[in-house]
């Protein structure tokens, strides 16, 4: 009697392949519309670069239509094919978005264009461009809108993709309290739409506040998009340092970066009447406490060590702490000049990240909390080996499988940073640049430390090999590492 084969179709065969083509086609069609928006900006400001954006929009439109036509008969996709679809979606978005920059920015190589767009779409905020103050408005708008699109894409990915990996995303909300996404809205599509509206509302509120605080209209629009996306792209080489004489702008930016770093699904709960949903979340409480503590320490340190006034010290301490921990990456000044203690604190904050389900990158607060729970459990078992202890997170019990998954992710997270740092060292970068460059790429923070890639510098002087490794690190960090690594397992393609 023959045994039937257990090998199933590869993710690139049959209807799965067609559905991937269909989704990618729709994505490129949306991207072509955004390129037309950049064309409109060029026309409004009478910039001749509108021809380039118009041509890129037409090319993207044609490619999107061909892919959509290829998958016209597909209507379903398997869960495991979502990992491949997610990776290809981000890659295609980065590559097609790089074309306008490659054609428009003087001296921009293909490596630079890809690095810039990967940084934009992953909301990292690292840049290889200088002379932003005199750059065409259409190019600045393009960078900002890519940040904004990447931000909403991150949240959608957290809802649709990451729960299957059991390392974050919406699984967190089913772990920490009884206000699960299923109780908020019955379908993932409805939840995505509600979050999209919250995202848009927060963007409009941020832009309006910036404008009323003294920003020019165009700057208010672009900075609102990059703030809510925690992307960190600014329109000036000095980042938010150009607003040092407008402390209200810095305080408003700190507030909206904080809001963007909170779980967006909790905003949906809040708007639906649960006024305590946000504060009840354990990671939100710890996140806000961490921000307050670090800002207070740095404020006191600057007053006593650098002899600054209390208000000035508090303004810049709060702004830069919030910017780094939310992985936004703005800078109001070069905080590496504050002193060694400040440098070390910012280095630690680079790894932390904010809340899961937000636009922020990093390790995420909830993973740090779960690792702490695992540590306490092990310490208790050392004292009482036969004790049975089930740790809880919020109002829910935490099982050993989730703790193991989170611990495994943390190991892979730091191993990835170590690997990228080693590759950067092979590119002849110094220790500080290699380590902090790898950390800021995987954590999607933006600026690193040191004279080259610190808050007062950029990534333009790095060799091409280093830029490609950093681009890989940014993609790995944004896709939560596992989403991309799973594609390299033979079992994924075999079964």
Residue, then its C-alpha position, 0 to 999 in steps of 0.5 A: x500500500x503506497x503512502x501518500x506524499x505529505x508535500x504540499x504546494x509551495x507558497x509560490x505555486x497555484x492560487x497563493x502565487x496569484x494572490x501575492x501578485x494581486x496584493x502587490x499589484x494593489x499596493x503598487x497602484x496605491x503607491x502610484x497615486x501617492x507619487x501623483x500626490x508628490x507630482x501635485x506638490x511639485x506643481x503647486x511649488x512650481x518645481x520642474x521635478x514634477x515630470x520625474x514623479x509623473x513618469x515614476x507614477x506611470x511606471x509604477x501604475x503599469x507594473x501594478x496593473x500587470x501584477x493585478x491582472x496576473x492575480x485577477x482570479x485569486x481570492x484566497x491566501x493561506x496564513x503561512x503565505x502572509x509571511x512571504x507576502x509581507x516581506x515582498x510588500x515591504x521590499x517592492x514598496x522600498x524599491x519602487x519608492x527609491x526610483x524618484x530619489x535616484x533620478x532627482x537627488x544630485x549625486x544619489x546612487x542606487x545604494x543611497x536611494x534604496x537606503x533612504x527609502x528603506x529608512x523611510x518605509x520602516x520609519x527608521x529615520x536614518x538619512x544619507x541626504x544633506x542640504x535638506x533645507x534647499x531640497x525641492x519640496x516634492x522630495x521632502x514631501x515624498x520622504x515624509x509620506x513614505x514615513x507616514x505610509x510605513x507607519x500605518x503599514x506597521x499597525x496593519x501588519x501587527x493586526x494581520x501578520x504577527x499574531x501567527x508568530x506569537x511574538x507580539x502584535x495583537x497577541x499582546x492585547x489578548x494577553x494583557x487584559x480582557x479588552x481584546x480586539x475581538x470585543x472592540x470590533x468583530x472583524x480584523x478589517x473593521x479594526x484596521x479601518x478604525x485604527x486608520x481613522x485614528x491614525x488620520x485624526x492624530x495626523x491632522x491634530x498634530x499638523x494643526x497644532x504645529x501650524x498654530x505653534x508657528x510652523x509653516x504650513x508645508x513643514x507642519x504637514x510633513x512633520x505631522x506625518x513623520x511624527x505620528x509615524x515615529x519616522x523622524x524625517x525632518x525638512x532640515x539638516x538640523x532636524x528639530x534644532x531649527x525650532x530651538x527658539x520655539x519651545x512650544x513646538x518641541x513640547x507639542x512634538x514630544x506629546x504627539x510622539x508619545x501618543x503615537x507610541x501607544x497601542x492604537x487599538x487602545x485608542x479605538x477602545x477609548x473612542x468607543x467609551x472605555x476611558x480607562x483602557x489606555x491607563x489599564x494597559x501594563x506596558x503603557x504605565x511602565x512606558x510612561x514611567x520610564x519616560x518620566x524617570x529618564x527625562x527627570x534624571x537628564x534634566x537634573x543632570x543638565x542643570x547640575x552638570x552643564x549649568x543649564x536653566x531648568x526650563x531649557x534643560x527640561x525641554x530638550x531632555x523630554x524631547x530627546x528622551x521621547x524621540x529616542x525611546x519612541x524610535x522617532x529619531x528627531x533631535x533638538x540638539x546634539x545630545x552626545x555633548x551633554x556628557x557621558x552619563x547622557x550618552x550611556x542613557x540614550x544608548x540604553x533607550x535605543x534598545x527599549x522601544x515603546x509599546x506593541x501595536x504602535x508605530x514605534x520600533x525597538x524591543x518593545x516594553x511588554x517583552x522587557x516586562x515578560x522577560x522580567x517575569x521569567x527572571x522572577x519565576x526562575x529566582x523563585x524556583x531556585x528557592x522553592x524548586x517544587x513550587x507552582x507559580x503562574x505569572x500574570x500580566x495585567x489581568x491574564x495569566x502568562x503561559x510558559x510557551x509565550x514566555x519562551x517565545x518572547x525569550x527566543x525573540x529577544x535572543x534573536x533580536x540581540x544576535x541580529x544586532x551583533x551580526x550586523x555590527x560585525x558586518x559593519x566592522x568588516x566595512x572598517x567602521x569604528x566600534x561606536x559606529x558599528x555597534x550603535x549603527x546596528x542597534x539603531x537600524x534593527x531598533x528603527x531609531x534613526x541616529x546612532x552615536x559618535x561623530x559620524x552617525x550621531x544626532x549631528x551627522x548622517x549616514x552619507x559617508x558610510x561605504x556602500x556595503x555598510x549601507x546595504x547591511x544597515x538596510x537589511x537590519x532596518x527591514x529585519x527590525x521592522x518585520x520583527x525579524x522572525x517574519x523574514x527569517x522564517x522564509x529561510x527555513x526549508x520547512x516553509x517551502x516544503x510544506 
